[in-house]
Amino acid sequence: MTTKQTKFKSIFFSILSILSTHTIAQSTEILEPEWQIKISDNAFNRSPIIHKDLVIALPNNGDIVLMSLKSGEELWRKHSPVGFWERSLFASNGIIYFGTKDKSFCSVQSQTGKEIWCIKLPKNIQRQPVEYKGALYIVSAEIGPGLRGDKTKGASIYSINPSDGSINWEAKSNNYAIQTPFALGSDLYVAGSYDDPSIDVDEGGPVSVVALDINNGEKKWQYLSEDGFIKTVYANDTHLAFIGYQDFINGLSTKDGKLAWRRDSGNWVPSISGFEDTIYYGSANTMVHAWNITDGKTIWQYNIQNGSFNYVLGAPIRIEDRIIFMSQKGWLIILNANNGEEILNKQTDVVSRIGIATNGEWVVSGDITGVVSAYNVVGLTP
């Protein structure tokens, strides 16, 4: 498939997803949420977060809102006069982290919203951090949604001390935009887009995947490709998988970064996820896939019913032996992670363009109207 065909495919399915969003079978019984609360007039561009017994939500151009997971009761709300980068929202160990649109990166107590620390950086933090072995890893952006920077200027990767915001190390990159990194063992895997005028492609442009020493940020290896803007990176001990704008999934050796396999995903894909030696994703032709990360071979496939273009929002989430996701038309689906057999398939009234949050017991979604919905799935599945 050519890059022009891929670009047309992406636009085509984006339009069809909008047109088909409100198509609901009249005879279908709607699954009622445990609670459903409107917290904003703005859409969600990222899913809410489930953290312990709390839900943390941040709609586009909105406030950070903390709610009770069981009741939906609003506990506190935090406003920023400059605005938040909603995709930077993250929570761990009772602390909420976020980037603001004045190049600050901050932390607050989850129970009270009280500020712990706030640091100023040279560039904005637009992506969700990763916490691993007592450190927080964040990436800055020169270009991104709402940012008009310079493609010739690179962004940075930081290792941060979560207790006080002090910087352990900084690694400069030639990437002007970097995806959320992935940490495993002694490696931090970082992927993003860089500028190279000598490479002429129809979409996305050149990208790099880099393995850094997690202790000091020094580069171990680098892989270059023309896959376009990278959506997700996942790795296990032996292999790393990533997907870019051209919607091919690539498997690299984590030892030296060499390409082990490359395979067409079959259609437009929002994101991928992984667990041990398996990667999971949904494509716009309504198929859900489980592949072996070692060789890219199919383990199982599942076809989402209930209409055309009813694809997975975001990436499937694995909790123990189950795969949980919501489809573009609002169907809440749970599969057996080992064989793809269907466990639950229920329609909701959620109209969203992003994936869900789940802890296996609760499923939480933010929709295009600023509404947060919560479902308890314990009594719905065997």
C-alpha positions, -999 to +999 in steps of 0.1 A: +000+000+000+014+034-010+017+063+015-009+082-005-033+053-002-026+051+035-033+089+040-066+086+021-075+055+042-069+075+074-090+104+063-117+081+049-121+062+082-120+094+103-150+108+083-169+076+085-164+073+122-180+107+127-209+099+104-216+065+120-211+075+156-248+080+163-260+049+145-276+027+173-298-004+168-332+006+182-338-029+196-305-030+216-307-027+254-284+000+266-261-009+295-268+016+323-237+032+340-232+031+378-229+069+375-226+095+348-217+131+353-211+161+331-180+180+342-174+202+312-188+214+279-156+203+262-147+169+247-122+145+261-090+141+241-076+115+265-092+090+288-098+097+325-075+079+349-084+054+376-061+058+405-069+037+436-105+047+445-104+079+425-112+091+389-090+119+376-105+136+345-092+164+323-113+175+293-099+196+265-093+232+277-108+223+310-100+218+347-085+187+364-115+172+382-111+145+409-141+122+416-150+092+437-147+060+417-177+045+434-201+074+433-188+100+409-189+126+436-166+156+427-140+159+454-120+188+441-113+208+409-081+225+398-080+254+373-050+267+354-051+302+340-027+292+312-043+258+306-032+221+309-018+198+283-044+171+289-023+142+274+004+149+301-019+139+329-005+110+350-010+096+385+011+073+408+014+067+445-011+093+455+004+120+433-010+136+402+014+150+376+007+173+346+022+198+322+008+233+318+009+256+287+036+278+302+063+250+300+058+240+336+056+204+349+039+200+383+027+176+409-002+177+434-016+155+462-044+134+448-065+136+479-064+174+482-051+189+450-024+207+470+007+215+451+038+195+460+063+210+434+063+227+401+093+231+378+099+253+347+114+236+316+127+250+283+099+233+263+063+221+270+055+186+283+026+172+262+029+135+267+021+112+296+051+104+318+064+070+327+073+061+363+098+032+367+121+022+396+117+053+416+121+079+387+097+097+365+106+100+328+091+128+307+096+141+272+093+176+259+079+188+225+091+214+200+060+208+178+027+193+187-010+201+191-012+239+198+026+243+194+042+259+164+079+253+168+109+246+147+114+212+131+151+216+131+152+219+169+150+188+190+132+180+222+145+165+254+140+135+276+143+140+314+147+117+344+129+134+373+129+127+410+092+124+419+097+136+454+109+171+447+110+175+408+148+177+406+163+165+373+185+134+375+196+137+339+186+152+305+191+136+271+188+159+241+171+144+210+170+154+173+133+146+174+110+176+174+081+155+188+085+124+210+059+098+220+055+085+256+086+064+263+086+028+275+109+017+303+120-019+309+151-033+327+180-009+321+165+006+290+143+036+282+129+034+247+121+067+231+105+073+197+096+104+177+097+124+145+128+143+132+134+167+103+153+155+072+146+176+040+164+149+019+136+124+027+105+130+005+074+112+019+037+119+015+030+116+052+045+117+086+082+120+077+112+102+091+112+088+126+137+073+150+135+048+178+163+050+204+173+029+234+188+050+262+205+038+294+179+044+320+205+054+346+222+082+327+203+088+293+232+077+272+223+062+238+227+025+232+213+021+197+191+039+172+167+027+145+156+050+117+125+046+094+100+065+073+069+051+091+056+086+099+045+099+133+048+071+159+017+063+178+029+037+204+059+018+216+058-015+236+087-038+245+095-070+263+129-084+272+138-094+236+117-073+212+102-039+207+071-031+187+060+002+173+034+015+149+036+047+129+013+068+107+016+043+078+000+017+100+027-010+096+038-027+129+075-031+132+094-055+155+129-046+166+155-065+186+160-049+219+196-060+219+208-039+189+177-022+174+178-042+142+145-049+124+132-084+131+099-082+112+075-057+097+039-063+089+009-044+076-017-040+104-045-044+079-061-009+082-059+023+102-049+017+139-053+042+167-027+025+190-012-008+203-007-023+237+012-053+250+016-079+277+047-100+279+052-115+244+019-104+229+008-072+213-029-062+210-046-037+187-078-029+169-080-018+133-107+003+115-121-028+097-135-039+131-109-066+137-091-070+170-057-087+168-032-105+191+003-109+176+034-125+189+060-098+194+089-121+185+079-128+149+047-108+142+026-139+137-011-139+145-022-156+178-059-148+174-084-124+158-118-112+169-143-094+146-164-067+163-200-070+153-228-044+155-221-025+124-194-013+100-164+008+113-172-002+149-135-004+157-116-002+190-111+032+206-075+036+216-058+003+224-072-029+241-063-031+278-052-064+293-061-070+329-051-105+341-065-129+315-090-105+300-089-078+272-112-048+278-121-021+254-149+001+241-158+004+204-163+035+183-201+030+186-201+026+223-200-012+228-182-023+259-164-056+251-144-080+271-125-109+256-105-139+268-069-126+264-056-161+256-079-170+227-100-140+218-133-156+228-160-131+237-170-127+274-191-095+273-206-074+245-229-046+258-240-014+242-236+019+262-247+054+254-211+066+253-201+087+222-164+090+225-133+093+203-108+080+229-101+048+248-113+038+282-096+035+316-101+003+336-088-016+366-107-048+357-136-040+380-145-006+368-145+009+333-145+047+329-149+067+298-150+104+288-171+115+259-173+142+232-197+163+254-176+164+286-195+136+303-177+109+324-194+075+326-185+047+350-195+010+347-189-018+372-184-050+351-179-074+380-215-086+380-217-087+342-191-113+336-186-149+348 
